[in-house]
Each structure stands twice: as structure tokens, then as C-alpha cells.
Amino acid sequence: MAVPWALGCIYCQNIEISRGGKGIPAKDLRKTFEMLIDRGAETIDLVTPSHFLPHVIEALQPKLPVPVVYNCGGYETTQTIEMLKGE
């Protein structure tokens, strides 16, 4: 049977985010970054964010006052790397 939502496995480590309503809308990503910085974050660390790349790029404009770490595991496409140039 097909699961109608992403991360549908009942054993998923992200079940609270995928089904528990604890995630944030992509449109609020910039606000979340700014809130974390206001609370003392010295970097913004993005882990496996490729599937949200358009939202990430939008949220990084204008440039944040802290470094951004993009942890992708090394399996990015050339197109993704090109999109990240200058970010």
C-alpha cells in the first residue's frame, strides 16, 4: 500500500516532524534562522537539505550574519552545486 506522506515509515526517526505537526512551513525558514541567531546560534547548520534547496536559497537572501554549513554527504548533483555558488 502506498503511503500518502513523505517519511511514512512508522520507525522513522523523523516521525514527529513528518506526521506530528512539529515542522515549519518553508516560507518561515528565514524567520527560523533569524530566531536561532537571536537566541545565540553562531552558525546555521543544514543537514541533507537538498530537497528544500529553492527554499534554502531564498531564506539565505539577504546574507545571514553567521556562517551557514551545508552538510550534504557528498552526493549532490552538479546542478545543485551550481545553484549554491555564491550562497
ZADO-1210 file (C-alpha; in nm, 4 decimals, padded with zeros to 6 digits):
<atoms>
<atom x="00.0000" y="00.0000" z="00.0000" code="MET" pos="1"/>
<atom x="00.1388" y="00.3422" z="-00.0940" code="ALA" pos="2"/>
<atom x="00.1890" y="00.5868" z="00.1901" code="VAL" pos="3"/>
<atom x="00.0405" y="00.9306" z="00.1093" code="PRO" pos="4"/>
<atom x="00.3040" y="01.1275" z="00.3022" code="TRP" pos="5"/>
<atom x="00.6815" y="01.1552" z="00.3000" code="ALA" pos="6"/>
<atom x="00.8810" y="00.9758" z="00.5686" code="LEU" pos="7"/>
<atom x="00.5931" y="00.7350" z="00.6177" code="GLY" pos="8"/>
<atom x="00.7771" y="00.4526" z="00.7925" code="CYS" pos="9"/>
<atom x="00.6486" y="00.4024" z="01.1471" code="ILE" pos="10"/>
<atom x="01.0106" y="00.3553" z="01.2594" code="TYR" pos="11"/>
<atom x="01.1307" y="00.6797" z="01.1019" code="CYS" pos="12"/>
<atom x="01.3451" y="00.8980" z="01.3262" code="GLN" pos="13"/>
<atom x="01.1590" y="01.1976" z="01.1828" code="ASN" pos="14"/>
<atom x="00.8045" y="01.0795" z="01.2534" code="ILE" pos="15"/>
<atom x="00.7304" y="01.3738" z="01.4853" code="GLU" pos="16"/>
<atom x="00.8188" y="01.6144" z="01.2043" code="ILE" pos="17"/>
<atom x="00.6592" y="01.4201" z="00.9197" code="SER" pos="18"/>
<atom x="00.3320" y="01.3407" z="01.0963" code="ARG" pos="19"/>
<atom x="00.3312" y="01.5225" z="01.4270" code="GLY" pos="20"/>
<atom x="00.2901" y="01.8769" z="01.3026" code="GLY" pos="21"/>
<atom x="00.6236" y="01.9871" z="01.4506" code="LYS" pos="22"/>
<atom x="00.7845" y="02.1016" z="01.1275" code="GLY" pos="23"/>
<atom x="00.7777" y="02.4571" z="00.9978" code="ILE" pos="24"/>
<atom x="00.6443" y="02.5836" z="00.6651" code="PRO" pos="25"/>
<atom x="00.9208" y="02.6521" z="00.4126" code="ALA" pos="26"/>
<atom x="00.8037" y="03.0137" z="00.3899" code="LYS" pos="27"/>
<atom x="00.9068" y="03.0571" z="00.7556" code="ASP" pos="28"/>
<atom x="01.2613" y="02.9267" z="00.7127" code="LEU" pos="29"/>
<atom x="01.4215" y="03.2732" z="00.7160" code="ARG" pos="30"/>
<atom x="01.2324" y="03.3659" z="01.0329" code="LYS" pos="31"/>
<atom x="01.3546" y="03.0439" z="01.1936" code="THR" pos="32"/>
<atom x="01.7166" y="03.1215" z="01.1016" code="PHE" pos="33"/>
<atom x="01.6822" y="03.4730" z="01.2465" code="GLU" pos="34"/>
<atom x="01.5210" y="03.3388" z="01.5651" code="MET" pos="35"/>
<atom x="01.8071" y="03.0928" z="01.6137" code="LEU" pos="36"/>
<atom x="02.0630" y="03.3717" z="01.5631" code="ILE" pos="37"/>
<atom x="01.8759" y="03.5934" z="01.8114" code="ASP" pos="38"/>
<atom x="01.8994" y="03.3077" z="02.0622" code="ARG" pos="39"/>
<atom x="02.2758" y="03.2875" z="02.0197" code="GLY" pos="40"/>
<atom x="02.3356" y="03.0466" z="01.7307" code="ALA" pos="41"/>
<atom x="02.6824" y="03.1057" z="01.5874" code="GLU" pos="42"/>
<atom x="02.6167" y="02.9036" z="01.2701" code="THR" pos="43"/>
<atom x="02.3190" y="02.7722" z="01.0779" code="ILE" pos="44"/>
<atom x="02.3791" y="02.4023" z="01.0109" code="ASP" pos="45"/>
<atom x="02.1738" y="02.2463" z="00.7321" code="LEU" pos="46"/>
<atom x="02.1819" y="01.8644" z="00.7211" code="VAL" pos="47"/>
<atom x="02.0761" y="01.6914" z="00.3984" code="THR" pos="48"/>
<atom x="01.8797" y="01.9970" z="00.2798" code="PRO" pos="49"/>
<atom x="01.8940" y="01.9305" z="-00.0960" code="SER" pos="50"/>
<atom x="01.5238" y="01.8552" z="-00.1380" code="HIS" pos="51"/>
<atom x="01.4487" y="02.2008" z="00.0070" code="PHE" pos="52"/>
<atom x="01.7158" y="02.3836" z="-00.1932" code="LEU" pos="53"/>
<atom x="01.4919" y="02.6506" z="-00.3545" code="PRO" pos="54"/>
<atom x="01.3555" y="02.7436" z="-00.0103" code="HIS" pos="55"/>
<atom x="01.7028" y="02.7412" z="00.1457" code="VAL" pos="56"/>
<atom x="01.8434" y="02.9716" z="-00.1232" code="ILE" pos="57"/>
<atom x="01.5503" y="03.2104" z="-00.0789" code="GLU" pos="58"/>
<atom x="01.5928" y="03.2076" z="00.3019" code="ALA" pos="59"/>
<atom x="01.9629" y="03.2938" z="00.2697" code="LEU" pos="60"/>
<atom x="01.8867" y="03.6256" z="00.0981" code="GLN" pos="61"/>
<atom x="01.9996" y="03.8687" z="00.2169" code="PRO" pos="62"/>
<atom x="02.3120" y="03.7073" z="00.3548" code="LYS" pos="63"/>
<atom x="02.2898" y="03.5963" z="00.7189" code="LEU" pos="64"/>
<atom x="02.5318" y="03.7439" z="00.9745" code="PRO" pos="65"/>
<atom x="02.6600" y="03.3949" z="01.0690" code="VAL" pos="66"/>
<atom x="02.8231" y="03.1161" z="00.8646" code="PRO" pos="67"/>
<atom x="02.5947" y="02.8569" z="00.7045" code="VAL" pos="68"/>
<atom x="02.7106" y="02.4924" z="00.6989" code="VAL" pos="69"/>
<atom x="02.5614" y="02.2819" z="00.4180" code="TYR" pos="70"/>
<atom x="02.6093" y="01.9153" z="00.5134" code="ASN" pos="71"/>
<atom x="02.5091" y="01.7086" z="00.2126" code="CYS" pos="72"/>
<atom x="02.7050" y="01.3854" z="00.2471" code="GLY" pos="73"/>
<atom x="02.8793" y="01.4407" z="-00.0869" code="GLY" pos="74"/>
<atom x="02.6114" y="01.3116" z="-00.3227" code="TYR" pos="75"/>
<atom x="02.4967" y="01.6390" z="-00.4761" code="GLU" pos="76"/>
<atom x="02.4350" y="01.6831" z="-00.8455" code="THR" pos="77"/>
<atom x="02.6369" y="01.9307" z="-01.0473" code="THR" pos="78"/>
<atom x="02.3171" y="02.1331" z="-01.0900" code="GLN" pos="79"/>
<atom x="02.2727" y="02.1593" z="-00.7124" code="THR" pos="80"/>
<atom x="02.6319" y="02.2746" z="-00.6638" code="ILE" pos="81"/>
<atom x="02.5836" y="02.5371" z="-00.9358" code="GLU" pos="82"/>
<atom x="02.2702" y="02.6641" z="-00.7592" code="MET" pos="83"/>
<atom x="02.4701" y="02.7036" z="-00.4375" code="LEU" pos="84"/>
<atom x="02.7501" y="02.9116" z="-00.5864" code="LYS" pos="85"/>
<atom x="02.7683" y="03.2450" z="-00.4109" code="GLY" pos="86"/>
<atom x="02.5355" y="03.1448" z="-00.1261" code="GLU" pos="87"/>
</atoms>
